[in-house]
Every structure is written in C-alpha cells, then in structure tokens.
Amino acid sequence: MSAGGAAASADTTRDRLRPLVTERASKGFFDAAADGELAILTCEDCGRRIHLPRPRCVYCASTSVRWKPVARTGTVYAHTIVEHQVHPLFPVPYTVIVVDVDGEADGVRLIGNLPGRIDVAAGTPVRSAFEDLGTDVAGNPVVLPVWEIDTDRAAAADGAGR
C-alpha cells in the first residue's frame, strides 16, 4: 500500500489505459490521488470551486488557484450502462456514473465507472478508493480514483426507510 492509501496492484495494471499524470490542467488532481485524496481546483481569492479545471477562476478571474481536498464520498447523480465496447481495454458492460461530491455546491461532479451492469439509481451512495497503477516512464505515481457503492451508507439508508 502506498503512503496515500492506494491499494497496490499486481500485473493487472499492464492492460489498463493510463492517464498522463503530468498534464498541467490535471496534474494536481493526480498528485492528490497519489496521496489518497480527491481534490478540486479552488480559487484562493473567492473560495469557489473551479470545475472543470481552468487556469483562472471563472467567477472572479483570479489566477490564484489551488487543488484542495474534497470528501471521498458522494451520491450518484446520473448513470448509464455501456454495452458497446469502444476500446479493447474497457470490457463491457460497465456502468458510468456521475457523482455529486458530498459537501460541494451543485455542479461539482466527478465521473467514474463501476465494472459490470450495476443496479444504481440517483441518490445511491458511493465512496472513492484508489487504484495504484505503478509509475509512468518518468517515475511519477499513477493512481486513479475509483468509485464503489458505499454499502454501509446504503444499508443505513435502507434501515432508516423501513
């Protein structure tokens, strides 16, 4: 396990698409993931979240922006099941989810996927874990946030509704 809480992966990482973790617009996101955190770009002047990431705040035009941690939990806002394979490294079916991040304003949503044809609905609680894909050719850690159903919160919600 890495220092950030990412689970170590074995040989399964060889057959995965790997993001470019050094790209300027998303480097902070992947740096946070390597530390076991989810992060959203935040304006240092007005405090608003800037999502999708941009080099300046879309609200006050400040260039003083920084990646800051957010909750690793959320709820499904929307989902779809992909049945048609678009890439050999993405076996079908899989369920694409749009996640409302807990504690954030409307519009701060992250996209992820769940393997298989998963029975989810709007409001299904999810949490992030992290998949360690090793390092890139320059030695940078490649860690991906991955979503999973938060079974504890789902069970609590089911129990409260009875």
C-alpha positions as CSV (number, residue, x, y, z in Angstrom):
1,M,0.0,0.0,0.0
2,S,1.3,3.4,-0.8
3,A,1.6,6.2,1.7
4,G,-1.6,7.8,0.4
5,G,-3.7,4.7,0.9
6,A,-3.8,3.4,-2.6
7,A,-4.0,-0.3,-3.0
8,A,-1.1,-1.9,-4.7
9,S,-1.9,-3.6,-8.0
10,A,-0.2,-6.6,-9.5
11,D,0.1,-7.5,-13.1
12,T,-3.4,-6.3,-13.9
13,T,-2.2,-2.7,-14.5
14,R,-0.4,-3.7,-17.7
15,D,-3.7,-3.9,-19.5
16,R,-5.1,-0.6,-18.5
17,L,-5.2,2.8,-20.1
18,R,-3.1,5.1,-18.0
19,P,-3.7,8.8,-17.8
20,L,-1.0,11.4,-18.4
21,V,-0.5,12.5,-14.8
22,T,1.9,15.4,-15.6
23,E,-0.5,17.4,-17.9
24,R,-0.7,20.9,-16.5
25,A,-4.5,21.1,-16.2
26,S,-5.0,17.9,-14.2
27,K,-1.6,17.3,-12.5
28,G,-2.9,18.5,-9.1
29,F,-5.8,16.0,-9.3
30,F,-3.5,13.1,-9.9
31,D,-1.0,14.3,-7.3
32,A,-3.8,14.3,-4.7
33,A,-5.0,10.8,-5.8
34,A,-1.4,9.6,-5.3
35,D,-1.8,10.9,-1.7
36,G,-5.2,9.1,-1.3
37,E,-7.3,12.2,-1.7
38,L,-9.8,13.6,-4.1
39,A,-9.2,17.3,-5.0
40,I,-11.0,20.0,-6.9
41,L,-9.4,23.2,-8.1
42,T,-10.3,26.1,-5.8
43,C,-9.9,29.8,-6.1
44,E,-7.7,31.2,-3.3
45,D,-9.4,34.7,-3.6
46,C,-13.1,33.9,-3.7
47,G,-13.1,30.4,-2.4
48,R,-15.3,28.9,-5.2
49,R,-14.6,25.5,-6.8
50,I,-13.5,25.6,-10.4
51,H,-14.7,22.5,-12.1
52,L,-13.8,21.7,-14.8
53,P,-10.2,22.9,-14.1
54,R,-9.1,26.1,-15.7
55,P,-6.0,28.3,-15.2
56,R,-8.1,31.1,-13.7
57,C,-11.2,31.4,-11.7
58,V,-14.4,31.6,-13.8
59,Y,-16.1,33.6,-11.1
60,C,-13.6,36.4,-10.2
61,A,-10.9,35.9,-12.9
62,S,-8.1,35.3,-10.2
63,T,-5.2,33.3,-11.3
64,S,-4.6,32.3,-7.7
65,V,-6.0,28.8,-7.9
66,R,-5.0,25.6,-6.0
67,W,-6.1,22.0,-5.7
68,K,-7.9,21.4,-2.4
69,P,-9.2,18.1,-0.9
70,V,-12.9,17.3,-1.0
71,A,-14.9,14.5,0.5
72,R,-14.2,11.0,-0.8
73,T,-18.0,10.3,-0.7
74,G,-20.9,11.3,-2.8
75,T,-24.1,10.2,-4.4
76,V,-24.9,9.1,-7.9
77,Y,-26.5,12.0,-9.8
78,A,-26.9,10.0,-13.1
79,H,-25.7,6.8,-14.7
80,T,-25.8,4.8,-17.9
81,I,-24.7,1.3,-18.7
82,V,-22.3,0.9,-21.6
83,E,-23.0,-2.2,-23.7
84,H,-21.0,-1.4,-26.8
85,Q,-17.2,-1.8,-26.5
86,V,-15.4,1.4,-27.5
87,H,-11.9,0.3,-26.6
88,P,-10.3,-3.1,-26.1
89,L,-9.1,-2.2,-22.6
90,F,-12.7,-1.3,-21.5
91,P,-14.6,-4.6,-21.3
92,V,-18.3,-4.3,-21.4
93,P,-20.7,-4.0,-19.8
94,Y,-19.7,-1.2,-17.3
95,T,-21.7,1.4,-15.6
96,V,-20.7,5.1,-16.0
97,I,-21.7,7.2,-13.0
98,V,-21.8,10.9,-12.4
99,V,-21.2,11.6,-8.7
100,D,-22.3,14.6,-6.7
101,V,-19.4,15.1,-4.3
102,D,-20.6,15.4,-0.7
103,G,-20.4,18.8,0.8
104,E,-20.0,20.6,-2.5
105,A,-22.2,23.0,-4.4
106,D,-24.2,21.9,-7.4
107,G,-22.1,21.4,-10.4
108,V,-19.1,19.8,-8.6
109,R,-19.5,16.4,-10.1
110,L,-17.0,13.7,-10.9
111,I,-17.4,10.9,-13.5
112,G,-16.4,7.4,-12.9
113,N,-17.3,3.9,-13.7
114,L,-18.3,0.7,-12.0
115,P,-17.4,-2.7,-13.5
116,G,-20.4,-4.6,-14.8
117,R,-24.1,-3.9,-15.1
118,I,-24.7,-2.3,-11.7
119,D,-28.1,-1.6,-10.2
120,V,-27.8,2.1,-9.2
121,A,-30.1,5.0,-9.1
122,A,-29.9,8.7,-8.5
123,G,-29.0,9.1,-4.8
124,T,-27.1,5.8,-4.5
125,P,-24.2,6.5,-2.0
126,V,-20.7,5.9,-3.3
127,R,-17.2,6.4,-2.0
128,S,-13.8,6.6,-3.7
129,A,-11.0,4.2,-3.3
130,F,-7.7,4.4,-5.2
131,E,-6.1,2.1,-7.7
132,D,-2.3,2.2,-7.9
133,L,-1.1,1.6,-11.4
134,G,2.6,2.0,-10.5
135,T,4.7,4.7,-12.1
136,D,5.0,6.2,-15.5
137,V,8.2,6.2,-17.6
138,A,9.5,9.3,-15.7
139,G,8.8,7.7,-12.3
140,N,5.6,9.7,-11.4
141,P,3.0,7.7,-9.5
142,V,-0.1,6.8,-11.5
143,V,-3.0,6.4,-9.1
144,L,-6.7,6.5,-10.2
145,P,-9.6,7.3,-8.0
146,V,-12.2,4.6,-8.4
147,W,-15.8,4.6,-7.2
148,E,-17.6,1.9,-5.4
149,I,-21.1,1.6,-3.8
150,D,-20.9,2.7,-0.2
151,T,-22.7,-0.4,1.2
152,D,-22.6,0.9,4.8
153,R,-24.4,4.2,3.9
154,A,-26.8,2.3,1.6
155,A,-27.7,-0.2,4.3
156,A,-28.2,2.7,6.8
157,A,-30.5,4.5,4.4
158,D,-32.5,1.3,3.8
159,G,-32.8,0.7,7.5
160,A,-33.9,4.3,8.1
161,G,-36.6,4.0,5.4
162,R,-38.3,1.0,7.0
